[in-house]
Amino acid sequence: MDFKGKRALVTGGSRGIGFAVVRSLLEAGARVAVNGRTPQSVSTAIGKLDGRDRLVAAPGDIGTVQGCERAVDTAVGAFGGLDVLVNSAGIGSGRPIEDSDEAMWDRHVDVNLKGTFFCCRAALPALRASSGNIVNIASDAGLMGVPGIVVYCASKGGVVNMTRAMAIEVAPDVRVNCVCPGYVDTDMIRRDHIERKDDPAAAEQRMIDYAPLKRITTPEEIAHSVLYLASFEARFVTGAALAIDGGTTAGH
Ligand SMILES: NC(=O)c1ccc[n+]([C@@H]2O[C@H](COP(=O)([O-])OP(=O)(O)OC[C@H]3O[C@@H](n4cnc5c(N)ncnc54)[C@H](O)[C@@H]3O)[C@@H](O)[C@H]2O)c1
């Protein structure tokens, strides 16, 4: 897939799936604005990449409208426009319903759902001008109910259906799609959902067994699907929720 001459912004590009998307877009020839919550996280990420002359730092807290607008304005200002917006900034923690409080609800919804919406809103004028597109990182937990992560499910279910509604509203100017990954080997999973468990090896094995294809996927595999949806090759694809989950949401 050829992204030469394309201008992209990746929220949550400092780590994990977002970082893999940044690297893949760079390798495919794009200029990329990298967002993370803090300037330090972004500069550390940029320091790990080749092709720095095609990279721009676009920090901003995606949990706030102001942070979304700052990140988008930085990217559009630096590149003189925008062709691709990838919304990967997100948080995910699990707690039983009775232990979930308002702060946890607000943080998940603010970053995962509200942030995705307001980045899209801020980027739309530039994306309409370029006939560009948006790829949101939702989750398999946005396509099905998963006990123990109800708040996360609510936020990601919102991202999936928002993607569909937005795709129709902004067509034919802009395409909007989302990717729904299963377990991906990133800090979110390894640090928060494996290493903090009483028996990390058993927790990891449960994740491996969760998918019919019997493994945890890599950020690079998710990045490939993002690049496909963002590419010219996917020019007739909009409103799609592409599951990259080893068959988990195909049914049990
Ligand atoms: N890892 C998985 O198994 C998995 C599965 C399905 C969906 N996802 C989704 O993929 C996306 C990326 O997750 P990941 O696994 O790479 O996690 P990660 O924790 O490795 O990375 C998350 C990224 O989001 C950024 N971020 C978090 N809060 C932010 C904020 N307020 N403002 C700006 N940036 C912020 C972080 O800086 C980081 O770059 C998330 O939306 C997550 O929900 C992950």
The ligand as an SDF file (V2000), in Angstrom:
LIG
                    3D

 44 48  0  0  0  0  0  0  0  0999 V2000
   -4.2160   -4.2370   23.4900 N   0  0  0  0  0  0  0  0  0  0  0  0
   -5.3780   -4.8320   23.2560 C   0  0  0  0  0  0  0  0  0  0  0  0
   -5.5670   -6.0220   23.5180 O   0  0  0  0  0  0  0  0  0  0  0  0
   -6.5070   -4.0360   22.6140 C   0  0  0  0  0  0  0  0  0  0  0  0
   -7.6070   -4.7630   22.1290 C   0  0  0  0  0  0  0  0  0  0  0  0
   -8.6510   -4.0910   21.5380 C   0  0  0  0  0  0  0  0  0  0  0  0
   -8.6000   -2.7120   21.4170 C   0  0  0  0  0  0  0  0  0  0  0  0
   -7.5300   -2.0260   21.8940 N   0  0  0  0  0  0  0  0  0  0  0  0
   -7.5250   -0.5720   21.7370 C   0  0  0  0  0  0  0  0  0  0  0  0
   -6.4070   -0.1670   20.9920 O   0  0  0  0  0  0  0  0  0  0  0  0
   -6.0500    1.1610   21.3420 C   0  0  0  0  0  0  0  0  0  0  0  0
   -4.5690    1.2010   21.6630 C   0  0  0  0  0  0  0  0  0  0  0  0
   -4.3440    0.3870   22.8030 O   0  0  0  0  0  0  0  0  0  0  0  0
   -2.9310   -0.2820   23.1090 P   0  0  0  0  0  0  0  0  0  0  0  0
   -3.1700   -1.7150   23.3750 O   0  0  0  0  0  0  0  0  0  0  0  0
   -1.9590    0.1290   22.0620 O   0  0  0  0  0  0  0  0  0  0  0  0
   -2.6320    0.4010   24.5110 O   0  0  0  0  0  0  0  0  0  0  0  0
   -1.3400    1.1000   25.1000 P   0  0  0  0  0  0  0  0  0  0  0  0
   -1.6590    1.3150   26.5280 O   0  0  0  0  0  0  0  0  0  0  0  0
   -0.1260    0.3430   24.7460 O   0  0  0  0  0  0  0  0  0  0  0  0
   -1.3130    2.4770   24.3060 O   0  0  0  0  0  0  0  0  0  0  0  0
   -2.3380    3.4070   24.4920 C   0  0  0  0  0  0  0  0  0  0  0  0
   -1.9580    4.6740   23.8120 C   0  0  0  0  0  0  0  0  0  0  0  0
   -3.0040    5.6240   24.0500 O   0  0  0  0  0  0  0  0  0  0  0  0
   -2.4200    6.7890   24.5560 C   0  0  0  0  0  0  0  0  0  0  0  0
   -3.3330    7.4830   25.4430 N   0  0  0  0  0  0  0  0  0  0  0  0
   -3.9940    7.0070   26.5230 C   0  0  0  0  0  0  0  0  0  0  0  0
   -4.7200    7.9880   27.0870 N   0  0  0  0  0  0  0  0  0  0  0  0
   -4.5020    9.1000   26.3400 C   0  0  0  0  0  0  0  0  0  0  0  0
   -4.9600   10.4280   26.4110 C   0  0  0  0  0  0  0  0  0  0  0  0
   -5.7760   10.8250   27.3640 N   0  0  0  0  0  0  0  0  0  0  0  0
   -4.5220   11.3010   25.4730 N   0  0  0  0  0  0  0  0  0  0  0  0
   -3.6800   10.9110   24.4980 C   0  0  0  0  0  0  0  0  0  0  0  0
   -3.2090    9.6570   24.3710 N   0  0  0  0  0  0  0  0  0  0  0  0
   -3.6190    8.7740   25.2890 C   0  0  0  0  0  0  0  0  0  0  0  0
   -1.1570    6.3670   25.2730 C   0  0  0  0  0  0  0  0  0  0  0  0
   -0.2600    7.4360   25.3700 O   0  0  0  0  0  0  0  0  0  0  0  0
   -0.6710    5.2680   24.3350 C   0  0  0  0  0  0  0  0  0  0  0  0
    0.0380    5.8210   23.2620 O   0  0  0  0  0  0  0  0  0  0  0  0
   -6.9360    1.5360   22.5140 C   0  0  0  0  0  0  0  0  0  0  0  0
   -8.0190    2.3130   22.0430 O   0  0  0  0  0  0  0  0  0  0  0  0
   -7.4240    0.1900   23.0260 C   0  0  0  0  0  0  0  0  0  0  0  0
   -8.6460    0.3070   23.6960 O   0  0  0  0  0  0  0  0  0  0  0  0
   -6.4660   -2.6630   22.4790 C   0  0  0  0  0  0  0  0  0  0  0  0
  1  2  1  0
  2  3  2  0
  2  4  1  0
  4  5  1  0
  4 44  2  0
  5  6  2  0
  6  7  1  0
  7  8  2  0
  8  9  1  0
  8 44  1  0
  9 10  1  0
  9 42  1  0
 10 11  1  0
 11 12  1  0
 11 40  1  0
 12 13  1  0
 13 14  1  0
 14 15  2  0
 14 16  1  0
 14 17  1  0
 17 18  1  0
 18 19  2  0
 18 20  1  0
 18 21  1  0
 21 22  1  0
 22 23  1  0
 23 24  1  0
 23 38  1  0
 24 25  1  0
 25 26  1  0
 25 36  1  0
 26 27  1  0
 26 35  1  0
 27 28  2  0
 28 29  1  0
 29 30  1  0
 29 35  2  0
 30 31  1  0
 30 32  2  0
 32 33  1  0
 33 34  2  0
 34 35  1  0
 36 37  1  0
 36 38  1  0
 38 39  1  0
 40 41  1  0
 40 42  1  0
 42 43  1  0
M  CHG  2   8   1  16  -1
M  END
$$$$
